[in-house]
Amino acid sequence: MRVTAIYNPEAGSQTVTRRRLASLLERAGYDATCVSAKGKRWKDALEDPGDLVVVSGGDGTTAKVAKRLAGRGVPLAILPAGTANNIARSLGLDAPLDKLIARWTEAVLTPIDLGLARGPWGEELFIEAWGLGVFPRMLERAAALEKMPAAERAALGTPRHGIDLMIDLVMSSTPTHWTVSLDGEDRSGEYIMLEAMNIRYIGGAMELAPTADATDGALDVIAVREDERRPFVEYLRAIHLGSVPNREFTTPASRVEVHGAKVLAHIDDEPWPAADGDKAMELEAGTMTIEVQPGGIEVLL
């Protein structure tokens, strides 16, 4: 079987080299062409990928390869090598690379949903999540820390992150009125956070939507109003501790419409649209529509 393997040599702590990946695939009997996800060659390699595309890296690499393959009828196999591995973890693919490759002979090609977000500035597919409010602010915090000189970062001490940071922002964010519709049902109100989850995990492996299933043809929508801060914090703490929360915060929907949200949005782990200059101001100019794309790609599971 001829396969094209796209790998990120800088992903996570377990660096995936061309030599290691080629050796794993060839020992399993695959005729493999391995191409780095850095640069532009990987896009050219996917023009004639053979019988199977393999992606080895973190969530960012997995998402960009999956979105490139959407609708092309070429199956994907995932070898997680990142830090969080939200996509692989949600699909039950959190195992050593050699064991995952050995499973391919008996694996089933499974249609996996994607999401599609549309706004006045364009449209983009996503595989993890789209959202407004708290999570984009978390991304901004992370980006600001990354740009900060090392001495300045050290002076700040250990920064809040993950669930702890999300809780801080849930409690401190200013509510905004958003016109929201879930499958045609009006859910407008004063919100601090809205997430449309395609998979269970987001960010640093935070299980924000435990019931999300990327094969069910629906998104799990988490909408947090101003008066729901404390119940949502309890929900987050319960999930983080592995217990069952007292209240469910997810609602399945195949279509979400939002108007009047003058805040940054995100797609997966990036701002949407790119946060440059006054782009954030454009979010009030029109309606954002988020829809599920059932079976957008096929993955070996």
Backbone torsions as a table, in degrees:
resi	resn	phi	psi	omega
1	MET	NA	131.9	179.7
2	ARG	-91.2	124.8	-179.0
3	VAL	-126.9	151.0	171.6
4	THR	-112.1	124.2	-177.5
5	ALA	-111.5	121.1	177.3
6	ILE	-103.8	123.6	-175.4
7	TYR	-130.0	152.4	175.7
8	ASN	-105.6	108.4	-177.0
9	PRO	-69.5	-8.5	-178.0
10	GLU	-111.5	9.8	-174.0
11	ALA	-75.4	135.8	169.0
12	GLY	53.9	-155.9	-178.9
13	SER	-96.8	-20.7	-180.0
14	GLN	-100.0	85.3	-175.1
15	THR	-56.6	128.8	177.6
16	VAL	-98.4	113.6	177.7
17	THR	-96.1	159.9	176.5
18	ARG	-57.6	-43.1	-177.2
19	ARG	-62.7	-45.2	-178.4
20	ARG	-65.0	-45.6	-178.0
21	LEU	-65.1	-44.4	179.0
22	ALA	-61.1	-39.8	-180.0
23	SER	-64.8	-44.6	179.3
24	LEU	-60.4	-43.4	-176.8
25	LEU	-73.5	-41.2	-179.1
26	GLU	-67.9	-38.1	177.4
27	ARG	-63.6	-26.8	178.2
28	ALA	-86.8	0.2	174.3
29	GLY	95.6	14.5	-178.5
30	TYR	-98.2	141.5	173.6
31	ASP	-87.5	97.2	-167.0
32	ALA	-109.6	136.7	168.2
33	THR	-111.0	119.3	-175.8
34	CYS	-105.9	128.2	-176.2
35	VAL	-131.3	133.4	178.7
36	SER	-67.5	143.9	176.7
37	ALA	-78.9	-6.5	176.4
38	LYS	-83.3	138.1	-177.5
39	GLY	87.1	-157.5	-174.3
40	LYS	-114.1	-6.4	-175.1
41	ARG	-63.0	-28.4	-176.5
42	TRP	-64.7	-32.8	178.5
43	LYS	-66.2	-42.1	177.5
44	ASP	-63.8	-38.6	-178.9
45	ALA	-62.9	-28.6	-178.6
46	LEU	-81.6	-4.0	176.8
47	GLU	-69.6	-32.8	176.1
48	ASP	-138.5	75.6	-168.7
49	PRO	-84.1	-6.5	-176.6
50	GLY	88.2	-145.6	-173.4
51	ASP	-88.1	-20.0	-173.6
52	LEU	-155.7	140.7	171.9
53	VAL	-106.8	130.8	177.2
54	VAL	-110.6	133.5	175.6
55	VAL	-121.5	129.6	179.8
56	SER	-129.7	112.1	-178.1
57	GLY	171.3	-158.4	177.8
58	GLY	-89.8	-167.2	-176.9
59	ASP	-64.7	-36.4	179.9
60	GLY	-62.5	-45.4	178.8
61	THR	-66.4	-44.4	179.6
62	THR	-59.9	-43.5	-177.7
63	ALA	-65.7	-43.5	-176.0
64	LYS	-69.8	-32.6	176.3
65	VAL	-71.8	-43.8	-179.8
66	ALA	-60.0	-43.7	-179.2
67	LYS	-66.5	-32.9	177.6
68	ARG	-67.4	-29.7	-177.7
69	LEU	-89.5	-9.7	-174.2
70	ALA	-53.8	128.5	176.3
71	GLY	76.8	4.1	-176.4
72	ARG	-95.7	-9.6	177.8
73	GLY	75.8	16.1	177.9
74	VAL	-102.5	122.4	-176.7
75	PRO	-71.5	156.3	-177.5
76	LEU	-122.8	138.8	171.3
77	ALA	-119.3	136.1	-174.6
78	ILE	-110.7	127.0	173.4
79	LEU	-117.9	95.1	-173.3
80	PRO	-66.8	133.2	178.9
81	ALA	-142.9	20.9	-178.8
82	GLY	-97.2	-160.5	-179.7
83	THR	-91.9	-53.0	-178.7
84	ALA	-87.8	-43.7	-178.2
85	ASN	53.3	47.2	-177.8
86	ASN	-60.1	-41.7	-176.7
87	ILE	-66.8	-51.7	180.0
88	ALA	-61.9	-42.2	-179.7
89	ARG	-60.7	-43.1	-179.6
90	SER	-67.0	-27.1	-178.8
91	LEU	-95.9	6.6	178.6
92	GLY	75.4	28.0	-177.0
93	LEU	-111.8	31.0	-179.7
94	ASP	-94.2	75.7	-179.4
95	ALA	-140.8	164.5	176.4
96	PRO	-56.5	148.5	-173.7
97	LEU	-58.7	-42.2	-178.1
98	ASP	-65.0	-35.0	179.2
99	LYS	-70.6	-37.6	177.8
100	LEU	-64.5	-41.9	179.3
101	ILE	-63.8	-39.9	179.4
102	ALA	-63.5	-27.8	-179.0
103	ARG	-76.6	-14.7	-173.4
104	TRP	-62.1	-30.3	-177.8
105	THR	-65.3	-25.4	179.7
106	GLU	-112.1	0.7	-177.2
107	ALA	-70.9	157.3	-179.0
108	VAL	-109.4	132.7	174.6
109	LEU	-69.6	115.6	-173.0
110	THR	-117.9	126.2	175.9
111	PRO	-67.0	127.5	-179.6
112	ILE	-115.4	133.8	-179.5
113	ASP	-71.6	152.6	167.2
114	LEU	-121.9	167.4	171.6
115	GLY	-111.7	154.2	176.5
116	LEU	-129.5	120.4	178.3
117	ALA	-106.1	132.7	177.3
118	ARG	-122.7	138.2	175.3
119	GLY	-144.9	176.3	-179.4
120	PRO	-58.8	-22.0	-176.6
121	TRP	-94.2	-4.2	179.4
122	GLY	141.1	-165.5	179.9
123	GLU	-137.8	155.9	-179.2
124	GLU	-154.4	140.6	174.2
125	LEU	-77.8	155.2	170.4
126	PHE	-143.2	157.7	179.7
127	ILE	-117.4	-27.6	179.1
128	GLU	-92.5	-69.5	-173.4
129	ALA	-164.4	158.6	168.2
130	TRP	-122.7	146.8	178.7
131	GLY	-169.6	170.5	-179.3
132	LEU	-129.2	153.1	170.4
133	GLY	91.0	-113.4	-168.0
134	VAL	-64.0	-49.5	-173.1
135	PHE	-66.6	-41.2	173.9
136	PRO	-58.1	-33.4	176.3
137	ARG	-67.3	-34.1	175.2
138	MET	-64.1	-41.2	177.6
139	LEU	-63.4	-39.9	178.1
140	GLU	-62.4	-42.8	178.9
141	ARG	-59.8	-45.6	-178.8
142	ALA	-63.2	-42.6	-179.8
143	ALA	-64.6	-40.3	180.0
144	ALA	-65.0	-41.0	178.5
145	LEU	-64.4	-37.9	-178.8
146	GLU	-64.8	-34.5	-178.9
147	LYS	-80.3	-15.7	-175.9
148	MET	-72.7	139.5	174.9
149	PRO	-56.1	147.7	-175.7
150	ALA	-55.7	-39.9	-178.8
151	ALA	-64.4	-39.4	178.2
152	GLU	-65.4	-42.6	178.5
153	ARG	-61.1	-43.5	-178.4
154	ALA	-63.3	-36.2	-179.0
155	ALA	-67.4	-26.0	179.9
156	LEU	-76.0	-16.5	-175.8
157	GLY	80.0	-167.5	-178.8
158	THR	-71.5	117.2	-178.0
159	PRO	-74.1	152.8	173.4
160	ARG	-70.1	141.9	179.2
161	HIS	-151.9	172.8	176.0
162	GLY	58.5	-139.6	-177.8
163	ILE	-58.5	-39.6	-178.8
164	ASP	-61.0	-43.9	179.1
165	LEU	-68.0	-40.3	178.9
166	MET	-61.1	-42.0	178.3
167	ILE	-61.7	-44.4	178.1
168	ASP	-56.9	-45.3	-176.4
169	LEU	-73.6	-33.8	175.5
170	VAL	-60.5	-41.8	-177.0
171	MET	-77.4	-23.6	-173.9
172	SER	-107.1	-12.5	-175.7
173	SER	-68.4	142.8	177.3
174	THR	-80.2	127.5	-179.9
175	PRO	-69.9	150.4	179.0
176	THR	-135.7	144.5	177.4
177	HIS	-78.9	121.7	175.4
178	TRP	-120.2	136.4	171.4
179	THR	-84.3	112.4	-173.0
180	VAL	-123.1	137.3	175.8
181	SER	-132.2	128.8	175.3
182	LEU	-112.9	111.3	-177.2
183	ASP	50.0	41.7	176.6
184	GLY	86.8	-6.7	179.9
185	GLU	-93.0	126.7	-177.7
186	ASP	-68.7	122.7	176.7
187	ARG	-125.9	28.9	-175.4
188	SER	-63.2	150.6	179.1
189	GLY	171.3	-170.1	178.4
190	GLU	-90.0	110.8	-173.0
191	TYR	-116.5	153.9	170.0
192	ILE	-115.7	-14.5	-174.2
193	MET	-160.9	140.2	174.5
194	LEU	-145.4	127.1	178.6
195	GLU	-133.8	134.6	171.7
196	ALA	-109.9	104.8	-172.5
197	MET	-97.3	130.3	173.9
198	ASN	-94.9	-26.6	178.4
199	ILE	-128.1	176.4	-173.0
200	ARG	-75.9	-32.5	-168.9
201	TYR	-109.2	155.3	178.6
202	ILE	-148.5	155.1	175.9
203	GLY	60.6	-134.9	-179.0
204	GLY	-82.2	59.5	179.4
205	ALA	60.8	39.5	175.3
206	MET	-85.8	121.8	-179.1
207	GLU	-83.4	81.4	-175.1
208	LEU	-78.4	-29.7	-177.4
209	ALA	-130.9	82.5	-174.6
210	PRO	-60.2	-22.8	-177.6
211	THR	-96.1	-1.4	-177.7
212	ALA	-64.5	138.9	-178.5
213	ASP	-138.1	115.9	-175.2
214	ALA	-74.8	7.9	178.0
215	THR	-117.6	6.4	-171.8
216	ASP	-98.4	3.2	178.2
217	GLY	70.4	23.0	178.9
218	ALA	-145.7	157.2	172.3
219	LEU	-100.5	146.9	174.7
220	ASP	-95.3	110.6	-174.3
221	VAL	-95.7	127.5	176.2
222	ILE	-112.4	112.5	-178.2
223	ALA	-120.1	118.9	-175.9
224	VAL	-114.7	115.1	178.5
225	ARG	-85.7	168.7	-177.8
226	GLU	-55.8	-41.9	-175.9
227	ASP	-84.8	8.5	-179.4
228	GLU	-112.1	12.0	-176.8
229	ARG	-56.0	-55.7	-174.0
230	ARG	-66.4	-42.9	175.3
231	PRO	-60.2	-35.4	180.0
232	PHE	-70.9	-37.1	175.5
233	VAL	-61.7	-41.5	176.5
234	GLU	-62.5	-39.0	176.4
235	TYR	-59.9	-47.6	-179.6
236	LEU	-61.7	-44.3	-178.2
237	ARG	-65.6	-39.9	179.4
238	ALA	-62.9	-46.0	-180.0
239	ILE	-63.6	-42.0	-179.1
240	HIS	-61.4	-33.7	-179.6
241	LEU	-86.5	-2.1	179.3
242	GLY	80.1	17.1	179.0
243	SER	-104.8	171.3	-178.9
244	VAL	-86.8	122.8	-180.0
245	PRO	-68.0	152.7	-179.9
246	ASN	-69.6	-24.6	-176.1
247	ARG	-134.2	139.3	178.6
248	GLU	-89.9	134.0	-178.8
249	PHE	-113.3	7.0	-178.5
250	THR	-106.4	140.4	176.8
251	THR	-128.2	122.9	178.8
252	PRO	-71.3	139.0	177.6
253	ALA	-156.3	146.4	177.6
254	SER	-98.0	-14.7	-179.2
255	ARG	-145.6	130.1	178.6
256	VAL	-124.3	132.7	174.6
257	GLU	-122.7	135.1	-179.0
258	VAL	-134.7	134.0	176.3
259	HIS	-134.5	144.8	176.0
260	GLY	84.8	15.7	-179.2
261	ALA	-92.9	92.7	-176.9
262	LYS	-88.1	60.7	179.2
263	VAL	-143.5	166.4	175.6
264	LEU	-70.1	144.6	172.2
265	ALA	-108.1	172.5	174.1
266	HIS	-138.0	156.5	167.4
267	ILE	-127.7	122.7	-173.6
268	ASP	52.7	-121.0	-176.5
269	ASP	-111.0	30.4	179.1
270	GLU	-131.9	149.5	173.7
271	PRO	-62.5	149.8	178.0
272	TRP	-141.1	120.6	-8.7
273	PRO	-69.2	174.7	-178.8
274	ALA	-52.9	131.7	-174.6
275	ALA	-81.4	81.1	178.0
276	ASP	-123.8	119.1	179.0
277	GLY	65.9	-126.2	-174.9
278	ASP	-96.4	22.8	177.7
279	LYS	-56.3	-37.6	-177.6
280	ALA	-59.8	-29.9	-179.1
281	MET	-68.5	-23.4	-177.2
282	GLU	-72.9	-14.9	-175.7
283	LEU	-63.9	-20.8	-179.2
284	GLU	-84.7	-8.4	-171.0
285	ALA	-74.6	-18.6	-177.4
286	GLY	-164.5	-175.5	-177.1
287	THR	-88.7	139.8	170.2
288	MET	-99.4	133.4	178.6
289	THR	-120.9	129.5	-178.9
290	ILE	-122.8	123.7	-177.3
291	GLU	-131.1	148.3	173.9
292	VAL	-80.1	144.7	175.1
293	GLN	-114.0	90.3	-173.9
294	PRO	-59.3	133.4	176.8
295	GLY	58.3	39.3	-176.3
296	GLY	-64.0	-29.4	175.7
297	ILE	-140.2	161.9	175.3
298	GLU	-111.0	130.0	-177.7
299	VAL	-123.7	140.7	175.7
300	LEU	-74.1	115.5	179.1
301	LEU	-123.5	NA	NA
